[in-house]
Amino acid sequence: MENRDVRAELERWIANVSDEELAAELAEMKKAADAGDDSAAVDAFFQDLAFGTAGLRGTLGAGTNRMNIYTVGRATQGFADYLNANFENPSVAIARDSRNKGELFVQVTASILAANGIVAHVYPKISPVPTLSFAVRDLGCSGGICMTASHNPAAYNGYKAYGPDGCQITSEAAKAISASIANTDAFSGVKTMGFDEAVASGMVKWIDDAVLERYYDAVLSKSVSSLSAEQVAEAPLKLVYTPLNGTGLIPVTTVLERAGITDITVVPEQREPNGDFPTCPYPNPEIREAMQKGIDLCEEVHPDLLLATDPDADRVGVACKDGDDYTLLTGNEMGVLLLDYIARMRSERGEDLSDKVAVTTIVSSAMVDALAAEYGFELRRCLTGFKYIGDIITELSDAGQVDRFIFGFEESYGYLSGDHVRDKDAVNASLLICQMAQDYKLRGMNLAQAMRALYEKHGWWLNRTASVSFPGAAGAETMRGIMAKLREQAPSELAGRAVEVVVDYEGGVNGLPSANVVEFDVEGGNKVIVRPSGTEPKIKLYVFAKDADRAAADALLDALEAAGRELLK
C-alpha cells in the first residue's frame, strides 16, 4: 500500500475537480469521512490506478484509484510524453467499446494528444479491440488506445495502450510511461484543448469505413474452410448470436454473411450496445449467466450453436445442445478444437506443418502437446496475456517468417489465426468457429460431440479456472501475503499427490519475462498454477488434470481445485 495521506488527497481533489458528477461524489466521501467512515475515501485514494502492459482498468468514479477524466488525462499525458520522446511526428489510433464514459474518455484523450502535437485517428462509433489493433498498423500509427474493460461488470472501464506493432505495449514502454505519469500532476500538468477545436485543426481525424473494409477482407482471408458451395448448401449452419450489448454485432454478422453464413438469429435483449449490461452482472461469455438469454432463445430456434462475443469483441464463447441441455465449451476446449481444425485443414490440402508455429500460454491446456505431436508443428508457450502471443507474431514478422504462424490462443477465450492484428480477435474466431461447425455438421457432429471425440482420441485433459476476490486496500495486501507464503512454504502434496516440481516464474523461466506466477507440478502430469490478476483484485487458480477415464479425470480436477483453494486462505 502506498504511504499516502488520503484525507489530504481528498481535499486536493475537492479543490480542483470541476466535473459536477465527480465533485458530488467527492463531497459524499468527505461527509462520510467527517462522520468517522473513511472507507470510501481510502479505497478511492489509497493508491494511483496502476498503469501497466494492460494500461489502466478500474471502477468508474472519483479518486486516484478510479477511472475518470483526470486519471485518464494523466495517463494520456504520460503516454504523449513517451511518444514524443520516441517517435518523430507520432500518431495514435483510438477506439472505444460500449462501456459507460467511453466516448467522454476518447474525447479527453484525443484532445490531450492533440495539444501535445500528436495526431489522433478516432473511430467515430464503438468498435472492437481487434479493429483498433488493425488500425494501428493499417494507418502507420505510433500507438493505439482502446477504452474498454473487456468482460468486467458495468461499473468498470479501462484504457488499453498499444505499440506501433498493434500489440499491447511492452513492459519497457509501460515502465517509461508510468515514470512520466508519476511526474505529471492530474490537474496542472496535463496539456489539453477543446475537442471540436482539435477536430477543426486536423489533429483529430475520423477513421473512415475503408479501414474497416480492409479489416473485414483480412479476416475473411484467414478462412481455412475447404467446403464447396454445394456442401455448405447441403448442411447450412443455423446460428444464434449475442454481442452481449457490446461491439460485436456489426463486424461479426458482416463477416459471417460475407462468408455465406446467413441464418443468424440475434438475442434481442443483448443486441444493442448498452454499457449497463442489463441482462447479466458479468458480460462474460465464459459464464452461463451471461449466456442464459441466448440459451433460452436456442430452445425456441434450435440452432447448431450459440455464439457470444464479449463487449469489446476480442473474446468469444460457444454453447451447443448436448443431450437435454446446452454445454458451454471452455476456452481451452475451443482452443484445442480450432487448432486441430486448422492443422487438419492445412494438412488435407498438402501443407507441410513441420515449419509452422502455434502459440499458447503457460496456463492453457496441455492437450495441445498431443496435437503438436500428431501434426508436427512447433508449439510455443508464453506468459498469460495475449500481448505475449502478439510479441511472438511480431518476432516472426520481423524475421520475415510471419507465414509460419498458424494459431494462437489463451484459456480465457481469446483466439487468433492470422497476423492481421496482434491481439485476440473474436471476429476472426467467430468465422473459424462457424466454418468448423459446418465441417463437423457434414460429419454428423456438433462441436460438443467433436470435442468429446478428441478427448476419446487423446485422453481426458481437463482444465478449470477459478478466482478468489480480494477487494480494496486490504485485499491488495492479502494477495501479496498469499503469494509470498506460497514461495516460502510450498506444499509437498496436493489432493494426496506429491508435488514433484515448484516453478516460480518470478525469476524468469525458459527465457520468459519475470511474472508473479507459481506453478505446482503434481505427479501424473497434473498441475495447479496460482496467479494474481493484473487487472482485477483477485487471484486466479488454474487446475489441470488428466486421465484416460472421464470420471477419474473429473474427480481429480475437483480434488485439485479444492486443494488449490486451500492455498489461497
VEXKOL-524614 format. One line per field, with one value per residue (C-alpha): x, y, z; residue in three letters; residue number from 0. Coordinates in Angstrom, 2 decimals. Each point is the difference from the previous one (the first is absolute). Layout:
BEGIN
x <- c(X:...)
y <- c(Y:...)
z <- c(Z:...)
code <- c(ala:...)
pos <- c(NUM:...)
This chain:
BEGIN
x <- c(0.00:1.27:0.88:-2.56:-1.96:-3.42:-1.79:2.42:-0.41:-3.78:0.14:2.31:-2.46:-2.92:1.90:0.88:-2.76:-2.42:-2.03:-3.35:-0.61:3.44:-0.24:-3.26:1.61:2.97:-2.35:-1.70:3.37:0.95:-3.34:0.45:3.62:-0.98:-2.53:2.70:-0.35:2.96:-0.25:-1.24:2.73:2.69:-1.07:-0.15:3.37:2.24:1.91:0.25:-1.72:2.96:1.11:1.52:0.14:-3.81:-0.22:-2.56:-3.08:-2.25:-3.42:-1.47:-0.05:1.96:3.51:3.50:-0.97:-2.99:-0.64:-0.93:0.97:2.89:1.63:-0.57:1.42:3.08:0.65:-0.41:2.48:2.47:-0.61:0.37:3.33:1.22:-1.13:1.58:3.26:0.15:-1.71:0.24:-3.42:-1.87:-3.62:-2.44:-3.09:-2.84:-3.11:-2.60:-2.45:-3.53:0.96:-1.21:2.20:1.81:-0.81:0.94:3.33:0.72:-0.62:2.15:2.79:-0.10:-0.01:3.06:1.90:-0.88:1.24:3.28:0.37:-1.07:-2.55:-2.89:-1.82:-3.37:-2.63:-3.25:-2.13:0.54:2.46:1.59:3.50:1.27:-1.05:2.11:3.01:-0.53:-0.29:3.30:1.95:-2.34:0.35:3.67:-0.58:2.54:-2.48:-3.60:-2.50:-3.26:-2.48:-1.18:-0.22:-0.60:-2.43:0.03:-3.26:-1.69:1.69:3.36:1.75:3.58:2.71:1.99:3.20:1.60:3.37:0.68:-0.12:-3.64:0.91:-0.74:3.02:3.14:1.12:2.77:-2.45:-2.38:2.81:0.99:-3.60:-0.58:3.05:-1.37:-3.44:1.58:1.52:-3.29:-2.51:-3.54:-1.23:2.90:2.26:-2.30:-0.06:-3.36:-2.21:-3.65:-1.02:-1.85:3.04:2.22:-2.26:-0.12:3.79:0.47:1.76:-2.97:-0.97:-2.94:0.81:-2.09:-1.78:2.79:2.11:-2.80:-0.38:3.68:-0.39:-2.96:1.98:2.91:-2.25:-1.67:3.42:0.75:-2.64:1.34:-3.32:0.16:-3.78:-1.55:-3.14:-1.87:1.18:-0.95:-3.44:-0.31:0.50:-0.61:1.00:-2.71:1.32:-1.22:2.34:0.30:2.36:-0.81:-0.95:3.48:1.78:-0.20:-3.33:0.99:3.50:-0.92:-3.19:1.67:2.86:-2.23:-2.49:2.80:1.20:-3.45:-1.22:-3.30:-2.38:0.81:-2.47:1.24:-1.03:-2.31:0.66:3.76:0.00:0.49:3.06:-0.66:2.71:-2.28:-0.13:-3.53:-0.37:2.96:2.40:3.04:-0.15:2.39:-0.53:1.89:-2.94:-3.43:-1.89:1.18:-0.93:-3.41:-2.07:1.64:-0.62:-3.66:-0.28:1.73:-2.78:-2.38:2.18:1.94:3.25:3.21:1.80:-0.20:2.76:0.72:2.60:0.97:-0.51:3.23:-0.33:3.44:-1.26:-2.65:-1.94:-2.03:-2.78:-1.47:-2.94:1.35:-2.70:-2.74:2.03:2.44:3.70:2.30:3.33:2.91:2.67:2.48:-2.39:-0.68:3.72:0.64:-2.87:1.12:3.66:-0.93:-2.33:2.57:2.76:-2.30:-1.19:3.56:1.22:-2.83:0.94:3.59:1.80:3.10:-0.64:3.50:1.03:-3.22:-0.38:-2.94:0.08:-1.78:0.61:1.43:-3.53:-1.69:-0.81:2.80:-2.12:1.54:3.24:-1.81:-1.10:3.55:1.23:-2.71:0.35:3.70:-0.23:2.11:-1.80:1.18:-1.23:0.07:-1.20:-3.66:-1.28:-0.56:2.65:2.61:-1.57:0.01:3.68:0.84:-1.93:1.96:3.30:-0.91:-1.04:3.23:1.91:-2.02:-1.69:-3.49:-1.52:1.23:-2.62:-3.24:-1.84:0.22:-2.36:-0.35:-2.35:-2.01:-1.83:2.46:0.97:1.83:0.90:1.81:2.36:-2.56:-0.25:2.26:-2.72:-2.73:-2.75:-3.55:-1.03:2.74:-0.79:-3.75:0.63:2.28:-2.38:-3.00:1.88:1.34:-3.57:-1.09:2.77:-1.01:-3.69:0.72:1.66:-3.05:1.36:-0.44:2.96:-0.73:0.05:3.14:1.79:-1.03:1.47:3.32:0.00:-0.64:2.86:2.61:-1.14:-1.98:2.17:-2.29:0.50:-1.76:0.55:-1.25:0.33:0.04:-0.63:1.92:-1.55:1.26:3.19:-0.05:-0.48:3.13:2.04:-1.58:0.89:3.62:0.11:-1.49:2.52:2.90:-1.16:-0.29:3.62:1.29:-2.13:-0.85:-2.23:1.54:-3.27:-3.33:-3.12:2.05:2.50:3.62:1.08:2.96:1.15:-0.68:0.46:0.30:-0.31:1.11:3.59:-0.68:-0.49:1.00:0.94:-3.38:-0.20:-0.42:-3.60:-1.79:-1.05:0.66:-0.57:-0.24:0.64:-1.81:0.81:-1.77:0.36:-2.41:0.55:-1.35:1.01:-0.59:0.08:-1.27:-2.03:1.76:-3.22:-2.36:0.28:0.03:2.24:-0.58:0.39:0.68:-0.52:1.05:-0.90:0.41:-1.10:-1.05:-3.38:-2.42:-1.39:3.47:1.20:-3.08:0.53:3.67:-0.81:-2.43:2.53:2.79:-2.25:-0.97:3.66:0.87:-2.67:1.47:3.27:-1.78:-1.26)
y <- c(0.00:3.47:2.26:2.67:2.59:-0.97:2.93:2.54:-1.55:0.10:3.69:0.69:-1.63:1.90:3.24:-0.82:-2.13:1.85:-2.99:0.23:-3.75:-0.64:3.04:-1.31:-3.39:1.65:2.03:-3.22:-1.54:3.01:-0.04:-3.68:0.51:2.95:-2.34:-2.57:-2.32:0.51:-3.38:1.50:2.64:-2.57:-2.29:2.95:1.53:-2.60:-0.46:1.25:-2.25:-2.01:0.40:-3.18:-2.02:-0.20:3.78:1.06:-1.77:0.81:1.00:3.28:2.80:2.68:-0.57:-1.00:-3.69:0.48:0.47:3.63:2.86:0.97:-3.43:-0.52:3.46:-0.58:-3.36:1.57:2.77:-2.66:-1.95:3.20:0.80:-3.51:0.22:3.39:-1.22:-3.13:0.78:2.71:1.49:-2.64:-0.97:-2.18:-2.03:0.11:-2.15:-0.74:-2.73:0.43:0.77:3.03:3.11:-1.49:2.82:2.62:-1.71:-0.18:3.73:0.85:-2.24:1.29:3.61:-0.54:-1.77:2.85:2.59:-1.92:0.11:-3.61:-0.84:-2.13:-2.30:-0.73:-2.60:2.04:-2.87:-2.81:-2.51:-3.29:-0.32:-1.89:2.85:2.34:-2.30:-0.20:3.79:0.63:-1.84:0.79:3.74:-0.15:1.34:0.19:-1.43:-0.71:0.40:-1.87:0.96:-3.38:-2.14:-3.19:-2.25:1.82:1.14:3.22:2.04:-0.37:1.64:-0.18:1.44:-2.52:1.39:-1.41:0.31:0.60:-3.76:-0.18:-1.94:1.26:1.98:-1.72:-0.04:2.45:2.44:-0.39:0.83:3.09:1.17:-0.68:2.09:2.88:-0.39:0.11:3.39:1.40:1.82:-0.96:3.58:2.26:-2.24:-1.06:1.89:0.11:1.83:-0.07:-3.16:1.91:2.22:-3.05:-1.43:3.32:0.30:-3.43:-1.40:-2.32:-1.98:-2.38:-3.55:-0.71:-3.17:-0.90:-1.12:-2.30:-1.40:-0.87:-1.64:-2.07:-1.10:-1.00:-2.08:-1.76:-0.83:-2.11:-2.58:-3.54:-1.56:-2.49:-0.36:0.63:2.08:-3.24:-1.49:3.14:-0.09:-3.65:0.83:3.74:1.29:1.37:2.44:1.91:2.90:2.52:2.97:0.34:3.68:0.70:0.73:-3.30:0.21:1.78:-1.46:-3.59:-0.15:1.84:-2.50:-3.05:1.12:0.69:-3.54:-1.34:-0.56:1.87:-1.91:2.11:0.76:2.73:-0.04:3.06:1.04:0.04:1.36:3.74:1.57:0.75:0.78:-0.98:-3.61:-0.43:-3.74:-1.24:1.36:-1.34:0.29:-2.91:-2.87:-2.30:-0.13:-1.51:2.96:2.24:-2.68:-0.82:2.35:-1.61:-3.51:0.87:1.18:-3.16:-2.07:1.78:0.26:-3.30:1.18:-1.92:2.19:3.10:2.56:2.88:2.77:2.11:3.81:0.87:-3.02:-1.40:-3.18:-2.48:-2.76:-2.89:-2.28:-3.06:-2.27:-3.08:-2.41:1.85:3.13:2.40:-0.53:3.02:-0.83:1.31:2.28:-2.86:-2.33:2.52:0.69:-3.73:-0.38:2.94:-0.99:-3.55:1.32:2.43:-2.64:-2.59:2.36:1.07:-3.59:-1.17:2.57:-1.26:2.52:-1.06:1.07:-0.80:3.63:1.46:1.60:-0.04:2.00:-0.32:1.01:-1.68:-0.21:-1.51:-3.63:-2.54:-1.92:2.10:-1.90:-3.07:1.97:1.25:-3.59:-1.14:2.73:0.85:3.77:1.93:0.98:3.01:1.08:3.52:1.90:0.72:2.92:0.09:2.66:-2.73:-1.99:3.22:0.51:-3.44:0.86:3.27:-1.87:-2.35:2.96:1.86:-3.12:-0.22:-3.19:1.15:-2.66:-2.61:1.13:-2.00:0.56:1.44:-0.30:0.47:-1.79:3.16:-0.32:1.96:-1.29:1.21:-1.80:2.72:2.94:2.61:1.07:-0.59:-0.52:-2.58:0.34:-1.27:0.96:-2.18:-2.75:0.16:-0.65:-2.95:-1.47:0.18:-1.51:-2.73:-0.65:-0.33:-2.53:-2.09:0.27:-1.71:-2.75:-0.33:1.74:3.27:1.65:-1.58:-3.43:0.92:0.92:-3.26:-1.86:1.79:-0.93:-3.62:0.14:1.81:-0.54:2.13:3.07:2.07:3.57:2.43:3.63:1.37:3.46:1.30:3.74:2.23:3.48:3.31:1.09:-2.88:-2.49:1.16:-0.61:-3.44:-1.06:1.00:-2.08:-3.07:0.05:0.49:-2.97:-2.25:0.75:-0.41:-3.01:-1.94:-3.03:-3.45:-1.56:1.05:-2.19:-2.86:0.09:1.06:3.42:-1.00:3.44:3.59:2.50:3.64:2.23:3.06:-0.89:-0.53:-3.50:-1.34:3.48:1.49:3.39:0.11:-0.59:-0.27:-3.61:-3.20:-3.44:-3.29:-3.03:-2.97:-3.65:-1.54:3.03:2.16:3.52:3.00:3.56:3.08:3.49:3.38:1.76:2.97:1.96:-1.05:-0.45:-3.78:-3.05:-2.50:-3.73:-2.20:-3.74:-2.76:-3.69:-2.85:-3.62:-2.56:-0.19:2.96:-0.63:-0.38:3.22:1.88:-1.24:0.94:3.45:0.62:-1.17:2.16:3.05:-0.52:-0.34:3.10:2.06:-0.98:1.59:3.35:0.15)
z <- c(0.00:-0.81:2.93:-0.77:1.96:-1.34:1.65:-1.47:-3.47:0.35:0.90:-2.96:-2.38:1.48:-0.58:-3.64:-1.52:-2.27:-1.24:1.79:0.31:1.47:2.26:1.47:0.65:1.71:2.19:1.13:0.82:2.09:1.81:0.86:1.08:2.22:1.62:0.70:-3.01:-2.32:-1.78:-3.29:0.01:0.79:-2.84:-2.40:0.96:1.66:-3.26:-3.56:-2.53:-1.25:-3.63:-1.44:-3.20:0.17:0.44:2.62:1.27:2.93:1.20:-1.17:2.54:1.80:1.33:-1.01:0.11:-2.31:-3.70:-0.63:-2.29:2.27:0.27:-3.72:-0.70:2.12:-1.70:-3.43:0.82:1.08:-3.21:-2.04:1.66:-0.81:-3.64:-0.56:1.52:-2.16:-3.32:-2.61:-0.80:2.06:-0.54:1.94:-0.95:2.54:0.45:2.69:0.80:1.34:3.60:1.90:-0.28:-2.99:-2.40:2.63:0.66:-3.73:-0.41:3.03:-1.28:-3.57:1.22:2.19:-2.78:-2.37:2.50:0.12:-3.79:-0.54:-2.69:1.30:-2.44:1.64:-0.83:-0.06:1.34:2.48:-1.40:1.13:1.40:-3.09:-2.30:2.15:-0.21:-3.77:-0.39:1.80:-2.68:-2.91:0.62:0.96:3.50:2.81:2.48:0.82:2.82:0.55:2.71:1.26:3.12:-1.98:1.89:3.37:1.65:-1.12:2.75:-1.79:-2.90:-1.17:-2.23:-2.06:-1.53:-3.15:-1.67:-3.71:-0.68:1.09:3.17:3.47:1.17:1.22:3.62:-0.86:-1.56:2.94:2.43:-1.97:-0.27:3.70:0.89:-2.06:1.60:3.47:-0.86:-1.30:2.19:-0.99:0.31:-1.01:-2.05:-2.85:-3.31:-1.70:-2.48:-0.98:-1.87:-2.74:-0.40:-0.32:-2.71:-1.85:0.12:-1.54:3.05:0.54:-3.08:-0.33:-1.11:-3.09:-1.10:-2.40:2.97:1.17:-3.50:-0.08:3.40:-1.23:-3.06:2.24:2.28:-2.92:-1.47:3.09:-0.86:-0.29:-1.00:-2.85:-0.33:-3.38:-0.45:-0.65:3.29:1.93:-1.62:1.00:3.69:0.50:3.43:2.27:2.60:3.05:0.75:2.83:0.15:3.74:-0.49:-1.33:-3.27:-1.85:-1.81:-3.20:-0.57:0.91:-2.07:-2.90:-0.22:0.47:-2.64:-2.47:0.65:-0.86:3.57:-0.04:2.29:3.07:2.79:2.35:3.67:0.12:3.62:-0.62:-3.55:0.55:1.64:3.67:2.55:2.87:-1.28:1.40:-0.65:2.07:2.64:-1.89:-3.82:-0.23:-2.48:2.38:2.42:-0.50:1.47:-2.83:-2.54:1.50:-2.21:-3.00:1.32:0.60:-3.61:-1.20:1.56:-2.39:-3.11:0.25:-1.61:-0.58:2.51:2.18:-0.53:2.41:-0.18:3.00:0.03:-1.82:-2.33:0.59:1.70:-1.05:1.73:-1.43:1.24:-1.72:0.72:1.73:1.11:1.84:0.70:-1.59:0.68:0.18:-1.58:2.04:-1.41:0.09:-1.80:-2.75:-0.33:-0.42:-2.48:-2.12:-0.01:-1.00:-2.72:-1.42:0.02:-1.57:-2.76:-0.82:0.01:-2.24:-2.63:0.01:2.20:1.90:3.60:1.30:-0.45:1.45:3.44:2.39:3.22:3.31:3.60:3.08:1.49:-3.07:-0.73:-0.20:-2.53:-2.77:0.55:-1.35:-3.08:-0.61:0.15:-2.42:-2.63:0.44:0.53:2.52:3.21:1.98:3.43:1.38:3.05:0.59:-2.04:-3.72:-0.44:0.45:-2.83:-2.03:0.83:-1.46:-3.18:-0.23:0.49:-2.84:-2.15:0.68:-1.07:-3.23:1.26:0.91:-2.28:2.48:2.55:-0.25:3.28:3.48:2.92:3.73:2.37:0.66:-3.34:-2.16:-3.47:-3.10:-3.23:-1.96:0.22:-1.07:3.65:2.99:2.58:0.45:-2.56:0.57:-3.55:-1.48:2.52:-0.70:-3.68:0.74:2.58:-2.33:-2.94:2.28:1.20:-3.64:-0.59:3.00:-0.87:-3.30:2.03:2.23:3.09:1.83:1.77:3.39:-1.63:-1.95:3.22:1.59:-2.98:0.51:3.69:-0.90:-2.46:2.11:3.62:2.44:0.51:2.21:1.21:2.25:0.93:3.32:1.52:3.56:0.44:2.39:-0.41:1.31:1.72:2.47:-2.83:-1.82:3.14:0.50:-3.56:0.52:3.17:-1.69:-2.86:2.43:2.09:-3.07:-0.84:3.54:1.04:-3.16:0.58:-0.35:-1.18:-1.50:-0.02:1.42:-2.85:0.31:-1.27:-2.16:-1.15:1.08:-2.84:1.07:-3.05:1.94:-0.76:-3.70:-1.41:-3.44:-1.15:0.96:1.73:3.77:1.11:3.33:-0.62:1.96:-1.55:1.89:-2.22:1.53:-0.66:-2.97:-2.28:1.99:1.28:1.90:-0.92:2.16:-1.54:1.23:-2.69:-1.53:-0.49:2.78:3.80:-0.03:-0.15:-2.78:0.50:-3.04:0.52:-2.41:0.26:-2.47:-0.12:-2.58:1.78:0.05:3.48:1.51:-1.67:1.28:3.55:-0.05:-1.38:2.87:2.56:-1.42:-0.09:3.66:0.94:-2.01:1.70:3.37:-1.13:-0.37:3.59)
code <- c(met:glu:asn:arg:asp:val:arg:ala:glu:leu:glu:arg:trp:ile:ala:asn:val:ser:asp:glu:glu:leu:ala:ala:glu:leu:ala:glu:met:lys:lys:ala:ala:asp:ala:gly:asp:asp:ser:ala:ala:val:asp:ala:phe:phe:gln:asp:leu:ala:phe:gly:thr:ala:gly:leu:arg:gly:thr:leu:gly:ala:gly:thr:asn:arg:met:asn:ile:tyr:thr:val:gly:arg:ala:thr:gln:gly:phe:ala:asp:tyr:leu:asn:ala:asn:phe:glu:asn:pro:ser:val:ala:ile:ala:arg:asp:ser:arg:asn:lys:gly:glu:leu:phe:val:gln:val:thr:ala:ser:ile:leu:ala:ala:asn:gly:ile:val:ala:his:val:tyr:pro:lys:ile:ser:pro:val:pro:thr:leu:ser:phe:ala:val:arg:asp:leu:gly:cys:ser:gly:gly:ile:cys:met:thr:ala:ser:his:asn:pro:ala:ala:tyr:asn:gly:tyr:lys:ala:tyr:gly:pro:asp:gly:cys:gln:ile:thr:ser:glu:ala:ala:lys:ala:ile:ser:ala:ser:ile:ala:asn:thr:asp:ala:phe:ser:gly:val:lys:thr:met:gly:phe:asp:glu:ala:val:ala:ser:gly:met:val:lys:trp:ile:asp:asp:ala:val:leu:glu:arg:tyr:tyr:asp:ala:val:leu:ser:lys:ser:val:ser:ser:leu:ser:ala:glu:gln:val:ala:glu:ala:pro:leu:lys:leu:val:tyr:thr:pro:leu:asn:gly:thr:gly:leu:ile:pro:val:thr:thr:val:leu:glu:arg:ala:gly:ile:thr:asp:ile:thr:val:val:pro:glu:gln:arg:glu:pro:asn:gly:asp:phe:pro:thr:cys:pro:tyr:pro:asn:pro:glu:ile:arg:glu:ala:met:gln:lys:gly:ile:asp:leu:cys:glu:glu:val:his:pro:asp:leu:leu:leu:ala:thr:asp:pro:asp:ala:asp:arg:val:gly:val:ala:cys:lys:asp:gly:asp:asp:tyr:thr:leu:leu:thr:gly:asn:glu:met:gly:val:leu:leu:leu:asp:tyr:ile:ala:arg:met:arg:ser:glu:arg:gly:glu:asp:leu:ser:asp:lys:val:ala:val:thr:thr:ile:val:ser:ser:ala:met:val:asp:ala:leu:ala:ala:glu:tyr:gly:phe:glu:leu:arg:arg:cys:leu:thr:gly:phe:lys:tyr:ile:gly:asp:ile:ile:thr:glu:leu:ser:asp:ala:gly:gln:val:asp:arg:phe:ile:phe:gly:phe:glu:glu:ser:tyr:gly:tyr:leu:ser:gly:asp:his:val:arg:asp:lys:asp:ala:val:asn:ala:ser:leu:leu:ile:cys:gln:met:ala:gln:asp:tyr:lys:leu:arg:gly:met:asn:leu:ala:gln:ala:met:arg:ala:leu:tyr:glu:lys:his:gly:trp:trp:leu:asn:arg:thr:ala:ser:val:ser:phe:pro:gly:ala:ala:gly:ala:glu:thr:met:arg:gly:ile:met:ala:lys:leu:arg:glu:gln:ala:pro:ser:glu:leu:ala:gly:arg:ala:val:glu:val:val:val:asp:tyr:glu:gly:gly:val:asn:gly:leu:pro:ser:ala:asn:val:val:glu:phe:asp:val:glu:gly:gly:asn:lys:val:ile:val:arg:pro:ser:gly:thr:glu:pro:lys:ile:lys:leu:tyr:val:phe:ala:lys:asp:ala:asp:arg:ala:ala:ala:asp:ala:leu:leu:asp:ala:leu:glu:ala:ala:gly:arg:glu:leu:leu:lys)
pos <- c(0:1:2:3:4:5:6:7:8:9:10:11:12:13:14:15:16:17:18:19:20:21:22:23:24:25:26:27:28:29:30:31:32:33:34:35:36:37:38:39:40:41:42:43:44:45:46:47:48:49:50:51:52:53:54:55:56:57:58:59:60:61:62:63:64:65:66:67:68:69:70:71:72:73:74:75:76:77:78:79:80:81:82:83:84:85:86:87:88:89:90:91:92:93:94:95:96:97:98:99:100:101:102:103:104:105:106:107:108:109:110:111:112:113:114:115:116:117:118:119:120:121:122:123:124:125:126:127:128:129:130:131:132:133:134:135:136:137:138:139:140:141:142:143:144:145:146:147:148:149:150:151:152:153:154:155:156:157:158:159:160:161:162:163:164:165:166:167:168:169:170:171:172:173:174:175:176:177:178:179:180:181:182:183:184:185:186:187:188:189:190:191:192:193:194:195:196:197:198:199:200:201:202:203:204:205:206:207:208:209:210:211:212:213:214:215:216:217:218:219:220:221:222:223:224:225:226:227:228:229:230:231:232:233:234:235:236:237:238:239:240:241:242:243:244:245:246:247:248:249:250:251:252:253:254:255:256:257:258:259:260:261:262:263:264:265:266:267:268:269:270:271:272:273:274:275:276:277:278:279:280:281:282:283:284:285:286:287:288:289:290:291:292:293:294:295:296:297:298:299:300:301:302:303:304:305:306:307:308:309:310:311:312:313:314:315:316:317:318:319:320:321:322:323:324:325:326:327:328:329:330:331:332:333:334:335:336:337:338:339:340:341:342:343:344:345:346:347:348:349:350:351:352:353:354:355:356:357:358:359:360:361:362:363:364:365:366:367:368:369:370:371:372:373:374:375:376:377:378:379:380:381:382:383:384:385:386:387:388:389:390:391:392:393:394:395:396:397:398:399:400:401:402:403:404:405:406:407:408:409:410:411:412:413:414:415:416:417:418:419:420:421:422:423:424:425:426:427:428:429:430:431:432:433:434:435:436:437:438:439:440:441:442:443:444:445:446:447:448:449:450:451:452:453:454:455:456:457:458:459:460:461:462:463:464:465:466:467:468:469:470:471:472:473:474:475:476:477:478:479:480:481:482:483:484:485:486:487:488:489:490:491:492:493:494:495:496:497:498:499:500:501:502:503:504:505:506:507:508:509:510:511:512:513:514:515:516:517:518:519:520:521:522:523:524:525:526:527:528:529:530:531:532:533:534:535:536:537:538:539:540:541:542:543:544:545:546:547:548:549:550:551:552:553:554:555:556:557:558:559:560:561:562:563:564:565:566:567:568)
